[in-house]
């Protein structure tokens, strides 16, 4: 076992009492199954599956069909055990506690063979008083119950009425009754993820000892008063006071950079006590605020707080405090019924650009700091400023939110309830109260968190009756809904955090939903709140199928991950689009056919005879389709921000579904499992650019700025149109060029819709000022003049980067050029592009050390013309 002994304070001089020791129980434990036929070492934090894999008892759980083959692991009841020696004299301390930051999920805890408590909620911290049972040498056991069996038992015990959905769709190959357990909801399966309802100690576990008083939690919440135009910091400190006498003392807060130091006298009574303090920031000191990525700096201030208490006890903590305000603006809009729905950060309206975050792995012990950094940096590199932490996963680890603070990523935080109805028995509600209180206190100091949302899609599920409940019972389910999300979660949020807004669900109609009793009459209204929108059958190149909503917090299309990603969890017999593996991996009903449907609207299907090559080509086409579809839809939302058309518009957010993957499978993600960029993510880097020209047609008229027409057969522009100069105000979209397509083609006399493509960009004094965008005048399956390109590459190293010098054998335009280096971790500066020059240089940013020879060996290039 790895021993970790930390003293919380080591600043004391003579006559001073240090805060007590904190002794981590991380490291090597033992784990055994229900009948003790298996016993093996296990690492904590960690999971049963991980222990079994590490000791060669199972394969990679993600390999081929192992999500089904290893169901037995989740259906068994496992026991974690350890023995440890206390490295301090226990008689010197008044109280000793055993603390679990996260147990997944249902377990009985035995300390020296005495049951000290039980756990049934993955999302809360558990603390147990072991003062009277602790010895010099101790044993600790966690007897887990299968989450699947527990959920089934809880469901059976709920006999008054059904709480649907009982089971997931058959395509998901999942387990039932996940809504009866406070556990990661997607661990029982989802339409993009596997079923692995594992068991384990997924966060830190430790022993803490103390005298007099112990600081349990501490939060800093900066608030701005518009009347006085001054900042204050609301500090909340929670103590466990073991002294039977009142404990007095002084608390001193210091923020040197803001020339702020304040001292307050406090007195603590025996028991659990909360101290609230207000620190005023001097008005003559300039406070730099925290801004989202792309809008300013992420300035924070180093702050210390010292509690000097009776008995010589001193407790000091340090934190970085960020100042920012957030408002959710719901107000009338000129020319439109309904209300706006947008965010102001520090008084500035911000368009939310980003995506939705799901758990990065089915087993959280595999989600390393490096992986979090990679995924979140990839979001920023694609010019995103917002991620929605989706309500069917987990409240992310502390490091996730700290990175979002540093990177300027705004977080839309769901509570962990998704696409289901939930019970409201007293025990369930009490567990939820503890969960919500703990999570709000844990996360509210983070400036990145801009909104709390009660659930994912449960309001619309009730109104539209996704689960086919008897209409006569609807009142019962609405009462349960209001009890859980309004009377329980909302009340806790409003009492714990007055610095950011709360909505009961996403999507929601906002204040309109509130006035209608929390279940909106028309949850798909484009004139209130946020919207989730999916349409896999209409032509995604037709922008008129998309809703002109106030804010779109989910939308998307599927694609397959790259062959190099799939290859790690499959074998050759799996490498076809219709293989048993391909059907098994697709958890969204009819998903593979829906992708081909969208592909065939504008592209020909692969025609090469080699089955593996055809599979790779199909993967490539699904990524082209996904990228082009979401590009078209996102650009529609971006240009709708400043206009009202037929009473609709003023769109102020586009969060596509989804950013990342939980395993290697077809999904809506733009980042594959492990972080490799799909074509969509490269497109996002362009369509989320700070300044972007967007082209579209309406009633035969083409609208855009800075236009060039090319023949497919020639990289040389056939003709060029330059609009008059204009000023684009920050945060606005405006039309800069318009011309009937017939006139455009007539002026470029050799152009037809089939033979030409339009490209456009923004420039100032002949300097490129935006990504170059394009507009197809016809489906590419109808395009004429495209020529198969033989693209060669020369690779050279430049510091930590590599330069890929590309050269095309043809003077024709080559669409969707895709550069791939297999499993070598890294990303290109651009990819999936139209090659409109004979020679082009692209940079490669490696995430791990590599070499020119490795890159040359792994490199391949594909374009649309290679498929036919």
C-alpha positions in Angstrom: 0.0 0.0 0.0 1.2 3.5 -0.8 1.0 5.6 2.4 0.2 9.3 2.0 0.3 11.3 5.2 -0.5 14.9 4.9 -0.6 17.6 7.6 -3.2 20.2 6.7 -1.1 23.0 8.3 2.5 23.2 9.1 2.8 26.9 9.8 2.7 26.7 13.6 5.4 28.1 15.9 5.8 27.3 19.6 2.5 27.0 21.5 0.5 26.5 18.3 -1.6 23.4 17.5 -1.5 22.2 13.9 -4.6 20.9 12.2 -4.7 17.2 12.3 -3.3 14.6 10.0 -4.9 13.4 6.8 -3.9 9.9 5.9 -4.7 8.7 2.4 -5.7 5.0 1.8 -5.0 5.2 -1.9 -2.9 2.4 -3.3 -3.0 -1.4 -3.3 -6.1 -3.1 -1.9 -7.6 -6.5 -2.5 -10.8 -7.3 -4.3 -12.8 -10.5 -4.3 -16.1 -11.7 -5.9 -19.2 -12.8 -4.2 -18.3 -16.5 -3.6 -14.6 -15.7 -3.1 -13.5 -17.8 -6.1 -11.6 -14.8 -7.3 -9.3 -12.6 -5.2 -6.7 -10.3 -6.6 -4.9 -7.0 -6.0 -6.8 -3.8 -6.9 -5.8 -0.2 -7.1 -7.8 2.5 -5.3 -9.1 4.7 -6.8 -10.2 2.2 -9.3 -12.8 -0.3 -10.6 -13.3 -4.1 -10.6 -13.0 -4.2 -14.4 -9.7 -2.4 -14.3 -8.3 -4.8 -11.6 -9.3 -7.8 -13.6 -7.8 -6.4 -16.8 -4.5 -5.4 -15.1 -4.0 -8.9 -13.9 -4.8 -10.6 -17.2 -8.1 -12.1 -16.1 -10.1 -10.3 -18.8 -9.3 -8.6 -22.1 -9.8 -4.9 -22.8 -13.5 -4.5 -21.9 -13.9 -2.5 -25.1 -12.6 -5.2 -27.4 -15.2 -6.5 -29.8 -18.2 -7.9 -27.9 -16.8 -7.8 -24.4 -19.5 -5.4 -23.2 -21.8 -8.5 -23.5 -19.2 -11.1 -22.6 -18.4 -9.4 -19.3 -21.9 -8.8 -18.0 -21.1 -11.3 -15.2 -18.8 -8.8 -13.6 -21.5 -6.2 -13.1 -24.0 -8.9 -11.9 -21.6 -10.2 -9.2 -21.2 -8.6 -5.7 -17.6 -7.6 -5.1 -15.7 -6.8 -1.9 -12.8 -4.3 -1.6 -10.6 -4.8 1.5 -7.4 -3.5 3.0 -5.4 -3.3 6.2 -3.5 -0.3 7.4 -1.6 1.0 10.3 -2.4 4.4 11.7 0.8 6.5 11.5 -0.1 8.8 14.4 -1.0 8.4 18.1 -4.8 8.1 18.0 -5.1 9.0 21.7 -3.9 12.5 20.9 -7.0 13.3 18.8 -10.6 13.8 19.8 -12.1 12.7 16.6 -11.1 10.4 13.8 -13.1 10.2 10.5 -13.1 7.9 7.5 -13.9 9.9 4.3 -14.8 8.6 0.9 -14.9 11.2 -1.9 -16.7 8.8 -4.2 -18.0 5.2 -3.9 -19.6 3.6 -7.0 -22.2 2.9 -5.8 -24.0 0.6 -3.3 -21.9 -0.7 -0.5 -21.8 -1.7 3.2 -18.7 -0.4 4.9 -17.0 -2.4 7.7 -14.3 -0.9 9.8 -12.6 -3.5 12.0 -15.5 -5.8 11.2 -18.0 -3.3 12.5 -20.6 -1.9 10.1 -20.2 1.8 10.2 -22.5 2.8 7.3 -23.7 2.2 3.8 -23.5 4.1 0.5 -26.0 4.3 -2.3 -25.1 7.5 -4.2 -22.1 7.8 -6.5 -22.2 11.6 -6.5 -21.7 12.5 -2.9 -19.0 12.4 -0.3 -19.4 10.0 2.7 -17.9 10.7 6.1 -18.0 8.2 9.0 -17.0 8.7 12.6 -14.6 5.9 13.5 -13.3 7.4 16.7 -14.5 4.6 18.8 -13.5 1.7 16.5 -10.1 2.8 15.2 -7.0 0.9 16.4 -3.3 1.0 15.7 -3.8 -1.6 13.0 -7.1 -1.6 11.1 -9.1 -3.5 8.6 -11.5 -1.9 6.1 -14.0 -3.6 3.8 -16.5 -2.4 1.3 -19.1 -5.1 0.4 -20.6 -4.0 -2.9 -24.0 -5.0 -4.2 -24.5 -5.2 -7.9 -25.9 -1.9 -9.2 -28.0 -3.8 -11.7 -29.6 -6.0 -9.0 -30.0 -3.0 -6.6 -31.8 -1.0 -9.2 -34.1 -3.9 -10.0 -34.9 -4.4 -6.3 -35.7 -0.7 -5.9 -37.9 -0.8 -8.9 -39.8 -3.8 -7.7 -40.3 -2.1 -4.3 -42.0 0.8 -6.1 -45.4 -0.8 -6.4 -47.8 2.2 -6.6 -47.1 3.0 -10.3 -44.5 2.5 -12.9 -41.5 4.9 -13.3 -40.5 4.6 -16.9 -38.4 3.8 -18.9 -38.0 0.4 -17.4 -35.3 -0.7 -19.9 -33.3 0.9 -22.7 -33.9 0.2 -26.4 -32.8 -3.2 -27.4 -30.1 -1.7 -29.7 -28.3 -0.4 -26.6 -27.8 -3.9 -25.1 -28.1 -2.3 -21.7 -29.4 -2.9 -18.2 -32.8 -1.9 -16.7 -34.1 0.5 -14.1 -31.1 2.9 -14.0 -33.4 5.7 -12.9 -33.7 3.9 -9.5 -30.0 4.3 -8.6 -28.0 7.5 -8.1 -25.2 6.4 -10.4 -23.9 7.5 -13.8 -27.0 6.9 -15.9 -25.1 6.1 -19.1 -23.3 3.3 -17.3 -26.3 1.1 -17.9 -25.9 2.0 -21.7 -26.8 4.8 -24.0 -27.2 5.3 -27.7 -23.5 6.1 -28.0 -22.1 4.0 -25.2 -21.8 0.5 -23.7 -23.2 -1.0 -20.6 -20.6 -1.3 -17.9 -22.3 -0.8 -14.5 -19.0 -1.4 -12.6 -18.2 -1.3 -8.9 -15.4 0.4 -7.2 -13.9 3.2 -5.1 -13.7 5.8 -7.8 -12.3 8.7 -5.8 -10.0 9.3 -2.8 -10.5 7.6 0.6 -8.7 8.8 3.7 -8.5 9.0 7.5 -8.6 12.5 9.1 -8.0 13.2 12.8 -8.5 16.5 14.6 -9.1 18.3 17.9 -11.2 21.3 18.7 -12.6 21.9 15.1 -12.2 20.7 11.6 -12.7 22.7 8.4 -14.9 20.5 6.1 -15.4 22.8 3.2 -14.6 26.3 2.1 -16.1 28.3 -0.8 -15.4 31.8 -2.3 -18.2 33.4 -4.2 -17.6 36.9 -5.7 -20.7 39.0 -6.1 -21.1 42.4 -7.8 -23.5 45.0 -6.5 -24.8 47.1 -9.3 -26.1 49.8 -6.9 -22.8 50.4 -5.1 -20.8 49.2 -8.1 -18.5 47.3 -5.9 -17.4 43.7 -5.5 -17.8 41.5 -2.4 -16.7 38.0 -1.8 -19.1 35.7 0.0 -17.1 33.1 2.0 -18.7 30.1 3.4 -16.8 27.8 5.8 -18.2 24.6 7.2 -16.8 23.3 10.5 -17.2 20.1 12.6 -16.7 21.5 16.1 -15.7 18.7 18.5 -15.0 21.0 21.5 -17.9 21.0 24.0 -17.1 24.6 24.8 -17.6 27.5 22.4 -14.5 28.1 20.2 -13.7 31.7 19.5 -11.1 33.1 17.2 -10.2 35.4 14.3 -10.4 34.8 10.6 -8.1 36.8 8.3 -8.6 37.0 4.6 -5.8 38.5 2.4 -5.8 39.3 -1.4 -2.5 41.1 -1.8 -3.0 42.0 -5.5 -6.3 43.7 -4.6 -4.8 45.4 -1.5 -7.4 43.7 0.5 -7.0 42.3 4.0 -9.9 41.8 6.4 -10.2 40.3 9.9 -13.4 39.0 11.6 -14.1 37.5 15.0 -16.0 34.2 14.9 -17.4 31.9 17.6 -18.2 28.3 16.9 -20.6 26.2 18.9 -20.4 22.4 19.2 -21.5 20.4 16.2 -21.8 21.1 12.5 -21.5 24.9 12.0 -21.3 27.1 8.9 -19.6 30.5 9.0 -20.5 33.1 6.4 -18.3 36.1 5.8 -18.4 39.0 3.4 -15.2 40.6 2.2 -15.5 44.0 0.5 -13.1 44.9 -2.3 -12.0 48.5 -2.3 -13.6 50.5 -5.0 -10.3 52.4 -5.8 -8.7 49.1 -6.8 -9.2 47.8 -10.4 -10.6 44.3 -10.4 -9.8 42.4 -13.6 -12.7 40.0 -14.5 -12.7 36.5 -15.7 -13.7 36.2 -19.4 -14.7 33.3 -21.6 -12.2 32.2 -24.3 -12.0 34.7 -27.1 -13.4 37.6 -25.1 -10.6 38.4 -22.7 -8.2 37.0 -20.0 -9.0 34.5 -17.3 -7.6 36.6 -14.5 -7.7 35.1 -11.0 -6.4 36.4 -7.6 -4.4 34.4 -5.1 -6.3 34.5 -1.8 -5.4 33.2 1.6 -7.7 32.7 4.6 -6.4 32.0 8.1 -8.5 30.8 11.0 -6.7 31.4 14.3 -8.9 29.6 16.9 -8.9 29.1 20.6 -6.5 26.4 21.8 -3.8 27.6 19.5 -5.5 25.9 16.5 -4.6 27.5 13.2 -6.0 26.5 9.8 -4.9 28.2 6.6 -6.2 27.7 3.1 -5.2 29.2 -0.2 -7.4 29.6 -3.3 -7.5 31.4 -6.6 -10.6 33.7 -6.7 -12.1 34.8 -10.0 -14.5 37.7 -10.5 -17.2 37.6 -13.1 -21.0 38.1 -13.3 -23.4 36.0 -15.3 -27.0 36.8 -16.3 -29.5 34.8 -18.2 -31.5 37.4 -20.2 -35.1 36.6 -20.9 -36.8 39.7 -22.2 -39.1 40.8 -25.0 -37.6 41.2 -28.5 -38.8 43.8 -31.0 -40.6 42.1 -33.9 -40.8 38.7 -32.2 -43.3 37.1 -29.8 -41.8 35.3 -26.9 -38.6 36.2 -25.0 -34.9 36.2 -25.6 -32.6 33.5 -24.0 -29.0 34.5 -23.9 -26.1 35.0 -21.5 -24.3 38.1 -20.4 -20.9 37.7 -18.9 -19.7 40.8 -17.1 -22.6 42.7 -18.8 -21.6 41.6 -22.3 -23.9 39.4 -24.4 -22.0 36.2 -25.4 -22.8 33.8 -28.1 -22.2 30.2 -26.8 -20.0 28.3 -29.2 -19.3 24.8 -28.3 -20.5 21.3 -27.7 -21.7 18.7 -25.1 -19.4 16.8 -22.8 -20.0 13.1 -21.8 -17.8 10.9 -19.6 -14.5 10.3 -21.3 -14.4 6.7 -20.3 -16.7 4.0 -18.8 -14.1 3.7 -16.1 -13.1 6.9 -14.5 -9.8 5.6 -13.2 -8.7 5.7 -16.9 -9.5 9.4 -17.2 -6.1 10.9 -16.5 -5.1 14.5 -16.1 -3.4 14.3 -19.4 -6.5 13.1 -21.2 -8.7 15.9 -19.6 -6.1 18.5 -20.7 -6.0 17.1 -24.2 -9.8 17.0 -24.6 -10.4 20.5 -23.1 -7.5 22.1 -25.0 -8.9 20.6 -28.2 -12.2 22.4 -27.5 -10.4 25.7 -27.1 -8.3 25.0 -30.2 -11.5 24.6 -32.1 -12.5 28.1 -30.9 -15.2 26.9 -28.5 -16.1 28.8 -25.4 -18.8 26.5 -23.9 -19.3 22.9 -22.9 -22.5 21.5 -21.5 -21.8 18.8 -18.9 -24.6 16.5 -19.9 -27.0 15.1 -17.2 -26.6 11.4 -17.9 -22.9 11.2 -17.0 -21.1 12.4 -13.9 -20.3 15.7 -12.1 -16.8 15.9 -13.4 -13.7 15.8 -11.3 -12.2 18.9 -9.7 -9.5 19.1 -12.3 -12.0 19.4 -15.1 -13.5 22.6 -13.7 -10.1 24.0 -12.8 -9.0 23.5 -16.4 -12.2 25.2 -17.7 -11.4 28.1 -15.4 -7.9 28.4 -16.8 -8.9 27.9 -20.4 -12.0 30.2 -20.4 -14.5 27.4 -21.1 -18.0 28.2 -19.8 -19.7 25.2 -18.3 -23.5 24.6 -18.6 -23.9 22.2 -15.7 -26.7 19.7 -15.7 -27.7 17.8 -12.6 -27.4 14.0 -13.2 -30.9 13.1 -14.3 -31.5 12.2 -18.0 -34.2 11.1 -20.3 -36.2 9.3 -17.7 -38.8 9.7 -15.0 -37.6 9.3 -11.4 -39.1 8.1 -8.1 -39.7 10.6 -5.3 -39.8 8.4 -2.2 -38.4 10.1 0.9 -35.2 8.1 0.9 -34.5 8.9 -2.7 -35.2 12.6 -2.2 -32.9 12.7 0.9 -30.1 11.2 -1.1 -30.6 13.7 -3.9 -30.6 16.6 -1.3 -27.2 15.5 0.0 -25.9 15.0 -3.6 -27.1 18.5 -4.8 -25.9 20.3 -1.7 -22.5 18.7 -1.9 -22.1 19.3 -5.6 -23.2 23.0 -5.5 -20.8 23.7 -2.6 -18.0 21.9 -4.5 -18.5 23.7 -7.8 -19.9 27.1 -7.1 -16.5 28.8 -6.6 -15.7 28.1 -10.3 -16.3 31.0 -12.6 -16.5 28.6 -15.6 -19.9 27.3 -14.3 -22.5 29.7 -15.7 -25.8 27.9 -15.2 -27.3 25.0 -13.3 -29.8 22.8 -15.2 -32.1 20.4 -13.3 -32.1 17.6 -15.9 -31.6 16.5 -19.5 -34.9 16.4 -21.6 -37.2 15.3 -18.8 -39.6 18.2 -19.3 -40.1 17.5 -23.0 -40.3 13.7 -22.2 -43.3 14.3 -20.0 -45.1 16.8 -22.3 -44.6 14.7 -25.5 -45.1 11.5 -23.6 -42.0 9.7 -24.7 -42.7 6.8 -22.3 -46.4 6.3 -23.2 -47.7 6.8 -19.7 -51.5 6.7 -19.3 -52.8 10.3 -19.7 -54.9 9.8 -16.6 -51.6 9.3 -14.6 -49.9 12.4 -16.1 -50.7 14.5 -13.0 -48.9 12.1 -10.8 -45.8 12.3 -12.9 -45.9 16.1 -13.1 -46.2 16.2 -9.4 -43.1 14.0 -9.0 -41.3 16.2 -11.6 -42.0 19.4 -9.6 -41.2 17.7 -6.3 -37.8 16.6 -7.6 -36.5 19.4 -9.7 -38.3 22.4 -8.3 -39.1 21.8 -4.7 -35.9 19.8 -4.0 -33.1 20.7 -6.4 -34.1 24.3 -7.2 -34.7 25.2 -3.6 -31.2 23.9 -2.6 -29.6 25.8 -5.5 -31.3 29.0 -4.7 -30.3 28.8 -1.1 -26.7 27.8 -1.8 -25.8 29.9 -4.8 -27.2 33.2 -5.8 -24.5 34.0 -8.4 -25.8 32.1 -11.4 -29.1 31.1 -13.0 -31.0 27.9 -12.6 -33.3 26.2 -15.2 -35.3 23.1 -14.3 -34.6 21.2 -17.6 -32.8 21.4 -20.9 -34.5 22.0 -23.2 -36.8 24.5 -21.5 -38.9 27.5 -22.3 -37.3 29.3 -19.3 -39.7 31.7 -17.5 -42.5 30.6 -19.8 -42.1 27.1 -18.4 -42.2 28.4 -14.9 -45.5 30.2 -15.5 -47.0 27.1 -17.1 -46.4 25.0 -14.0 -42.8 23.8 -14.9 -44.0 21.6 -17.8 -44.3 23.8 -20.9 -47.3 23.4 -23.2 -44.9 23.7 -26.3 -41.4 22.6 -25.2 -40.3 22.8 -28.9 -41.1 26.5 -29.2 -38.5 28.5 -31.1 -39.5 31.7 -29.2 -38.5 30.7 -25.7 -35.5 29.0 -24.0 -33.2 26.5 -25.5 -33.9 23.7 -27.9 -32.6 20.2 -28.8 -33.0 19.4 -32.5 -32.3 16.3 -34.5 -33.4 15.4 -38.1 -31.7 12.5 -39.8 -34.0 12.3 -42.8 -34.3 15.8 -44.3 -31.4 17.1 -46.4 -28.9 18.6 -44.0 -27.5 20.9 -46.8 -30.9 22.7 -46.7 -30.7 25.3 -44.0 -34.4 25.8 -44.0 -35.0 22.5 -42.1 -33.3 23.9 -39.0 -35.1 25.8 -36.3 -34.5 29.5 -35.9 -34.4 29.1 -32.1 -33.2 31.4 -29.3 -30.4 28.9 -28.4 -29.7 25.4 -29.6 -28.0 23.3 -26.9 -28.1 20.0 -28.7 -28.0 19.1 -32.4 -25.9 16.7 -34.5 -25.3 13.8 -36.9 -23.4 10.6 -36.4 -20.2 9.4 -38.0 -17.8 6.5 -37.6 -14.4 7.0 -35.9 -11.3 6.5 -37.9 -10.1 3.0 -38.9 -7.0 3.3 -36.6 -9.3 3.9 -33.6 -11.6 0.9 -34.5 -8.6 -1.4 -35.3 -7.6 -1.5 -31.6 -10.8 -3.2 -30.6 -11.6 -5.4 -33.6 -10.2 -7.9 -36.0 -10.3 -8.3 -39.8 -13.6 -10.1 -40.0 -15.2 -7.0 -38.4 -14.0 -4.6 -41.0 -17.0 -4.0 -43.1 -20.0 -1.7 -42.7 -22.5 -4.6 -42.4 -20.4 -6.9 -40.2 -21.8 -8.2 -36.9 -19.3 -5.9 -35.1 -20.5 -2.8 -37.0 -24.1 -3.6 -36.1 -23.2 -4.4 -32.5 -21.3 -1.2 -32.0 -24.1 1.0 -33.3 -26.4 1.7 -30.4 -28.7 4.2 -32.1 -31.6 2.5 -33.8 -31.1 2.5 -37.6 -28.1 4.7 -37.2 -25.9 3.1 -39.8 -28.6 3.4 -42.4 -29.3 7.0 -41.4 -25.7 7.9 -42.1 -25.7 6.3 -45.5 -29.0 8.1 -46.3 -27.4 11.5 -45.7 -24.2 10.4 -47.5 -26.2 9.4 -50.6 -28.0 12.7 -50.8 -24.8 14.4 -52.0 -22.2 11.7 -52.6 -21.8 8.4 -54.3 -21.1 5.5 -52.1 -17.6 3.9 -52.4 -17.0 1.8 -55.5 -13.7 0.1 -54.7 -13.9 -3.7 -54.5 -11.5 -4.5 -51.7 -13.8 -4.9 -48.6 -11.4 -3.3 -46.1 -10.8 -0.4 -48.5 -14.5 0.0 -49.0 -15.0 0.0 -45.2 -12.3 2.7 -44.8 -13.9 4.7 -47.6 -17.3 4.5 -46.0 -15.9 5.7 -42.6 -14.3 8.6 -44.5 -17.7 9.5 -46.2 -19.6 9.4 -42.9 -17.1 11.9 -41.5 -17.4 14.1 -44.5 -21.2 14.0 -44.2 -21.2 14.7 -40.5 -18.8 17.6 -40.8 -20.7 19.2 -43.8 -24.1 18.7 -42.1 -23.0 20.3 -38.8 -21.2 23.1 -40.6 -24.3 24.0 -42.5 -26.5 23.9 -39.4 -24.0 25.8 -37.2 -23.5 28.5 -39.8 -27.3 28.9 -39.9 -27.4 29.5 -36.1 -24.4 31.8 -36.3 -26.0 34.1 -38.9 -29.4 34.0 -37.1 -28.0 35.9 -34.1 -28.7 39.4 -35.3 -32.0 38.9 -37.3 -35.7 38.2 -36.8 -37.4 36.6 -39.7 -41.1 35.8 -39.5 -40.9 36.4 -35.7 -38.0 34.0 -35.2 -34.3 34.5 -34.6 -31.9 36.2 -32.2 -30.1 32.8 -31.8 -27.4 33.2 -29.2 -25.9 29.7 -28.8 -24.9 26.6 -30.8 -23.7 23.6 -28.8 -23.5 20.6 -31.0 -23.9 17.0 -29.8 -21.3 15.8 -28.8 -17.7 16.7 -28.1 -16.1 13.4 -27.0 -16.5 9.7 -27.1 -16.7 7.1 -24.3 -15.5 4.2 -26.4 -14.7 3.3 -30.0 -18.0 3.3 -31.9 -20.1 5.4 -34.2 -21.5 8.4 -32.4 -22.2 12.1 -32.8 -18.7 13.1 -31.4 -16.1 15.3 -33.0 -13.3 13.8 -30.9 -12.8 10.1 -31.0 -12.1 8.0 -28.0 -8.7 9.0 -26.8 -8.9 12.5 -28.4 -8.2 12.0 -32.1 -9.9 14.8 -34.1 -12.6 13.8 -36.6 -13.1 15.9 -39.7 -15.9 17.6 -37.8 -13.5 19.0 -35.2 -11.4 20.6 -37.9 -14.5 22.1 -39.4 -15.5 23.4 -36.0 -12.1 25.1 -35.8 -13.2 27.1 -38.9 -17.0 27.6 -38.3 -16.4 28.7 -34.7 -13.6 31.1 -35.8 -13.9 34.6 -34.3 -14.7 36.1 -37.7 -16.3 33.9 -40.3 -17.9 34.5 -43.7 -21.0 32.4 -44.2 -22.6 31.7 -47.6 -26.1 30.5 -48.3 -28.8 30.6 -50.9 -32.4 31.8 -50.4 -34.9 31.9 -53.2 -32.2 31.7 -55.8 -30.1 34.5 -54.3 -26.6 33.9 -53.0 -25.6 35.9 -49.9 -22.0 36.3 -48.7 -18.9 38.5 -48.8 -15.7 38.3 -50.9 -16.6 35.8 -53.6 -14.5 33.7 -56.0 -15.8 31.1 -58.4 -13.7 28.2 -59.4 -14.2 25.4 -61.8 -13.8 22.0 -60.2 -11.4 21.3 -63.0 -9.1 24.3 -62.2 -7.6 25.8 -59.0 -7.4 29.2 -60.7 -10.4 31.3 -59.8 -12.7 31.8 -62.9 -13.9 35.1 -61.7 -13.8 37.2 -58.5 -16.3 39.6 -56.8 -15.3 41.9 -54.1 -17.9 43.6 -52.0 -17.7 47.1 -50.7 -15.9 47.5 -47.4 -18.0 47.3 -44.3 -17.7 47.3 -40.5 -19.0 44.2 -38.7 -19.7 45.0 -35.0 -18.6 42.6 -32.4 -21.2 39.9 -31.6 -23.2 40.6 -34.8 -23.9 38.9 -38.1 -24.7 40.9 -41.3 -25.2 40.4 -45.0 -22.3 41.8 -46.9 -22.9 40.5 -50.4 -25.9 39.2 -52.3 -26.5 38.3 -55.9 -28.9 35.9 -57.7 -27.1 32.7 -58.5 -28.2 32.9 -62.1 -26.6 36.3 -62.4 -23.5 35.1 -60.6 -23.1 32.2 -63.1 -23.9 34.5 -66.0 -21.1 36.8 -65.1 -18.7 33.8 -64.9 -19.7 32.7 -68.3 -18.1 29.3 -68.2 -19.7 28.4 -64.9 -22.7 26.1 -64.3 -24.0 24.8 -60.9 -22.3 21.4 -61.7 -19.0 22.7 -62.9 -18.2 25.4 -60.3 -17.8 25.9 -56.6 -17.8 29.2 -54.7 -15.2 30.2 -52.1 -15.1 33.4 -50.1 -13.2 35.0 -47.3 -12.8 38.3 -45.4 -9.9 40.5 -45.9 -8.5 43.9 -45.0 -6.1 45.6 -47.3 -5.5 42.4 -49.2 -4.7 40.6 -45.9 -6.7 37.4 -45.1 -8.8 38.1 -42.1 -10.9 34.9 -41.8 -10.9 31.2 -42.8 -11.7 30.7 -46.4 -15.2 29.2 -46.6 -17.0 27.6 -49.6 -20.5 27.0 -50.9 -21.4 24.1 -53.2 -23.7 25.0 -56.0 -24.7 21.3 -56.5 -24.4 18.0 -54.9 -20.9 16.7 -55.3 -22.2 13.5 -56.8 -23.4 15.7 -59.7 -20.3 17.8 -59.9 -18.4 17.8 -63.2 -14.7 18.4 -63.8 -13.3 16.8 -60.6 -10.1 14.9 -61.3 -8.5 12.3 -59.2 -5.5 13.8 -57.5 -2.2 12.1 -56.6 -1.1 14.1 -53.5 2.4 13.5 -52.4 3.9 14.7 -49.1 7.3 15.8 -47.8 7.7 15.9 -44.0 10.2 18.0 -42.2 10.7 18.8 -38.5 10.5 22.4 -37.2 11.2 22.5 -33.5 8.5 20.5 -31.7 6.3 20.6 -34.8 6.3 18.8 -38.2 5.6 20.4 -41.5 3.7 18.4 -44.2 4.4 20.0 -47.6 1.7 18.7 -49.9 1.8 18.7 -53.7 -1.0 17.7 -56.0 -0.5 16.1 -59.4 -3.5 18.0 -60.8 -4.5 21.6 -61.2 -8.1 20.7 -60.4 -9.7 21.4 -57.0 -9.5 18.4 -54.7 -12.4 18.2 -52.1 -12.2 17.0 -48.5 -8.5 16.2 -48.4 -7.9 14.1 -45.3 -4.5 13.6 -43.8 -4.0 10.7 -41.4 -1.1 9.4 -39.3 -2.9 6.5 -37.8 -2.5 6.1 -34.1 0.2 8.6 -33.7 -1.3 11.1 -31.2 -1.5 14.7 -32.4 -3.5 17.0 -34.7 -3.0 18.9 -37.9 -3.3 22.7 -38.3 -6.0 22.0 -40.9 -7.6 18.9 -42.4 -10.6 17.9 -44.4 -10.1 20.9 -46.6 -10.6 21.8 -50.2 -7.2 21.9 -51.9 -7.4 24.9 -54.1 -3.7 25.3 -54.6 -1.2 22.9 -56.2 1.1 23.1 -53.2 0.1 23.5 -49.6 1.9 23.3 -46.2 0.1 21.9 -43.1 1.5 21.7 -39.6 1.3 18.6 -37.3 1.2 19.1 -33.6 2.3 15.9 -31.8 0.9 15.2 -28.4 3.7 12.7 -27.6 7.2 12.4 -28.9 7.4 11.1 -32.5 9.8 11.2 -35.4 9.8 12.0 -39.1 10.2 8.4 -40.0 7.3 7.2 -37.8 5.1 9.9 -39.4 6.1 8.9 -42.9 5.4 5.3 -42.3 1.9 6.0 -40.8 0.9 8.7 -43.2 -2.0 8.4 -45.7 -4.0 10.9 -47.6 -7.6 10.5 -48.9 -9.7 12.8 -50.9 -13.2 12.4 -52.3 -11.9 11.6 -55.8 -10.0 8.6 -54.5 -13.2 6.7 -53.7 -14.4 6.3 -57.3 
